[in-house]
Structures are given as structure tokens and as C-alpha cells.
Amino acid sequence: MNSQNFFHWIDHPLVQHKLNLMRRKDVSTNSFRTLLNELSMLMTYEVTRDMEVSTGMLMSLSLSGAVKPCQ
């Protein structure tokens, strides 16, 4: 395996901004948690941006237990 599988460099400006806000000494616990939540969503987007997408049929169980295709 190459190192690309283990490390993903994220240099998006919004990610950098959120990190800078989190590093402030005067940030409250609530603000830190909110920023962390926002940062995790941005990071998820960045990491999965190059993932291949495929189409197909998805089957789901209904409340009655019957298997049916999802729309």
C-alpha cells in the first residue's frame, strides 16, 4: 500500500478557518463543539470527494418485513 491510502492532506480555506477559530484561547466549550461538528462535515466532504460513485438497485426492509426496492 502507498502512503496515499493512509494520509489525506486537506487545505480547504474553510477547514483552515474553522481550525483557527478552534485554536483561540477564548473559545467556549459549546463553540468548540459546534466548530468541531462543522469541521468534521467539511473534512468528510474533502476526503470523499474523489470516491467513485456507482448506480444500482438498493433493497430495503419495510416495517412489515417485506423486502422492497428503494426509490
Secondary structure, 3 states (H helix, E strand, C coil): CCHHHCCCCCCCHHHHHHHHHHCCCCCCHHHHHHHHHHHHHHHHHHHHCCCCCCCCCCEEECCCCCEEECC
